[in-house]
Every structure is written in C-alpha cells, then in structure tokens.
Amino acid sequence: MAANARRRPADGRLTHDLDPHDKGPQDACGVFGVWAPGEDVAKLAYYGIYALQHRGQESAGIAVSNGRQILVYKDMGLVSQVFDESTLEALRGHIAVGHSRYSTTGASTWHNAQPTFRPTMDGSIALGHNGNLTNTSELQQLVAGLPSSNGELDIHARNLETSTNDTSLVTALLAHHPDTTLEQRAMELLPQIRGAFCFVWMNESTLYAARDPQGIRPLVLGRLERGWVVASETAALDIVGASYVREVEPGEMVVVDEDGLRTMRFAEPEPKGCLFEFVYLARPDTRISGRQVHGVRVEIGRRLAEEHPVDADLVIPVPESGTPAAIGYAERSGIPYGTGLVKNSYVGRTFIQPSQTIRQLGIRLKLNPLRDVIEGKRLVVVDDSIVRGNTQRALIRMLREAGAREVHVRIASPPVKWPCFYGIDFATRAELIANGLTTDEICASIGADSLGYVDLEDTVAATEVPKESLCRACFDGVYPVELPEPEHLGKHLLESFPEKLAELSASNPLAAGQRSAAGAGGGDALERP
C-alpha cells in the first residue's frame, strides 16, 4: 500500500533557482536497497539515501516489505525533511528500497517521486531508478499494449497513472507477469531497455538490482553481517556499516532472497562509465572502478597545473566541488593553497521563497569572500566545470570587489559542449557557453584574467580507466548508446505529447537490432531538445 506524507506550505530553493538562467549541472538520482532480516531496514535505507542526497534533492522515498505487504512513504524535499523518527518506526520489515530524486524524465511532482509502486494480484513491486532511458516512447507503447486490467489492485491512493516518468513505465512492465515469475519477467524486459539505468526494486520477498550494459551510472554491492546492500555509491555502504564487495557489473542482475544472493547476466557488458561522475557527480569519498574519487580529482588538479601554469599568490577552490583539484593544483604549482571563499552549508533548501532583494544578492547566499585573505592577491580560482558562465562571472566580480588583484580561473574538466541524455540535466545546447565560444572568448565573457581547462586526455588518464570504457559524451559528443529521433527525447516527453508520442512510436519503432555500437547517434545531438 502507498502512504502520502505530510504536505508543506512552500518549497523554495536557495540554489540555482535564485537565477533561473544559471542552472548548473544537476545530479542523477541515488538508489539504495537492503535485504537484512532482523535489522531496522527503514533506518538503514534512510541513512543510505541520506549519504546519496547530493545526487538528488527534489524528493525522497522508502519502500519496506515485511514479507506480506509493501509500504511506500515518499514526499517532496530532502531526506531529512521527508522522514522523521515516527515515520521510520512505522516502516517495519526485512527488505527496503530507498530513493533520492532529481528529475531527468518527468516533472518534479509527488506522483513522479520514487520508489514507484504497483500492486497486482501477482504481488506488488516498488522500484527506484538512477539514470535516464532513451527509448521511453517505445516503452510507453509496450505499456499501452498491456491488458487494461493488468491484474492491478485498487489501493485507494493517489492515481498511479498520473506518473510521467520513465521509471513508472518500467515498473508497470515488470508488474505484468501473470504466467511467469518476476525474476523471469525482468530477464525478458531488461534487454529491451535502452539508455542509462541502475534499477533497485523488490516484491514482498525479494530484493533485485540491475545495471545497464554500458554501466553508465555507478552501482555497488555491499555485505552486512545479516544481509546485503546495493547502492549508487560506496559512501552509502560506509554510512550503514556495510563492507564493499564489488561493483554490480554492466548487464548484470542481482537477486537476494532467503536462499541468499545470486546473479545473472541479461546482456553482454560494454563498459562506458560516466566520466562526469569522477569530475563532479560522485562524492569525493566514493570509489569508482577501484579509484577513490577524491584522489582522481587531486590528480586532475596536478595535471591542470602542468597544462596551465600562472604566476600567482594563492590557489583557492570554489567549494566544495573544486577543493580536491585546487589541492592538486597548489601541490604541483608550488603556489600556496588557501580558503578565500566561505560556503553556507545550509543553503540546500528552504521553505521560504527568497524576496527579490535577496535574489539580487545572488551568489553571496552560497559563497562569500574572505577579504583579508584575498585582498591584493593574484588568485588562481579552481572550479569543477563551467556550464553557462553566469556563476563564474558573478564570482569573479565579487572577488574583484573584495580586492583581488588578478583572478585566473582553472577548470578541472574539459569544456562541456554537448547535452547529456543519460541522467544528468545540463543546460540546453544553446546555453552551454563552451559550445559557441573559444576559451579566450569565454575568458573575456566571465571577466577573468586567464582561463584554462584540463585536457580530455589528461582527465581520462587521471581516472586510470581506459578511454574506451568511459562515456565522454558531454565533452566530445560521442554517445555510447544511440539516441532516437529528437521528438522521442525530452524531460517532459510523457507530459506534453502523449498522443503524438503514441503516434510516433507506432509509426517509427526503434527495434533493438537497429541500434549500433559506441559513438552512434551523436551527430545531430546539438539539434536535439
């Protein structure tokens, strides 16, 4: 059954929404699953998605099974705002799935919050998804072809059909398995799904997890004394005391029940892990492909110093994402590292809409300069990326007003020139500043004394992952999973054009055999929504 959390009167954000024209790269989502009889799985899931909060701040949810029924509790807001002690006490069982969401398909609404839930005569399903699917229109047609009754139970809850995300389509397709088991149904369905996905789902008795054949988004397996955990990042294993076992392999499905853990392969692996996870998305204390992300970012900073040296007095990061690279830059350049900007750690969300006066303060709500540290200094300012350039422009102006003599900007990633269709919500193609300007032109646009980006080859080398095993699409336009036609893409695809979508899908199906290998489908990416 589904439970509706308390509604709150307002929900303003003191982050990029202060300036709707300066929305930075938004993370994917965080998923967490646990099978642990005798443990307080709701609290384990709470702390798991709490550790993954950086991946999505729009909504949070937890589903728990006691072996007889599944209870789902979700709402808009941060994990700590959605759940309290009494709520978690009511979620009793031995299996749990948790999710923290940033919307990449479907609007940021309660109906699209996860885990998604389907109650049927064959058993209920609760599912959380990290990533973004590229054949959503094809899946929509498969759902439309299901029997109208589909064996679903009336649970007197909010209308499940109002969900408009790709995850709800997968949940509906998994839930329909009248003549087979859920496990067999998953093995039939997963090879038909395209794009980036890490699914964690459950029925009343079993926990499941699956990762797309390219392994674009991270997913790891951990061991508890009395159970198993799957999570988007190793940081979530650490917080619940689970020992790291390994990554869930691309194209692998993991199943945990009373008989233990077993795995099966639904597709041949074609590893293409997201390079931007190393640059920005993942927590610095997470391990990906055997490397701690913090160490990778420090190494990127070292290489950045070698590529773009400058005479300066102080290296300062844009906190927090620029900090490891700034450490590496200072180490390699010999320029002292310092703290020149103070971040307000509590500006993630607020329930008070900022006034126009507060909006005009812009970046100062997030960052404020230490005048005594930077006044009269030649600064190297290290940041993780530039998307539109508005934040950097405001930051440089603020530093100059605080007395900085020179401001040299160093970026710990290559220029972001291409949109992502695999779970990161970048700016649109026209808004990506590096798409239309040279580095010198960007430097002039943001008002810096100099600007340098780390080279793509050096970024890849810092990860120690082979280039051919990384998705670099946002940097070089090579898309590892072929993209459909533009009309089949878009965050609000299932909301804006349901009838058009059905017509297009029926007339132009994307058969699995029509999709080609790495690098396909990116030629017209800049004309896509």
Secondary structure, DSSP 8 states (H G I E B T S, - for coil): -EEE----S--B-SSGGGSTT----B---EEEEEE-TTS-HHHHHHHHHHHTGGG--SEEEEEEE-SS-EEEEEEES-HHHH--HHHHHH--SSEEEEEEE--SSS-SSGGG-SSEEE-BTT--EEEEEEEEES-HHHHHHHHHTS-SSTTB---SSS-GGG--SHHHHHHHHHH--TTS-HHHHHHHHGGG--EEEEEEEE-SS-EEEEE-TT--S--EEEEETTEEEEESSHHHHHHTT-EEEEE--TTEEEEEETTEEEEEESS-----EEHHIIIIIS-TT-EETTEEHHHHHHHHHHHHHHHS----SEEEE-TTTTHHHHHHHHHHH---B---EEE-TT-S-BSS---HHHHHHGGGGTEEE-HHHHTT-EEEEEES--SSSHHHHHHHHHHHHTT-SEEEEEESS----S---SS-B---GGG-HHHHS-HHHHHHHHT-SEEEE--HHHHHHHHTS-GGGEE-HHHH---SS----GGG--TTHHHH-HHHHHHHHHHS---GGG--STTTT-TTGGG--
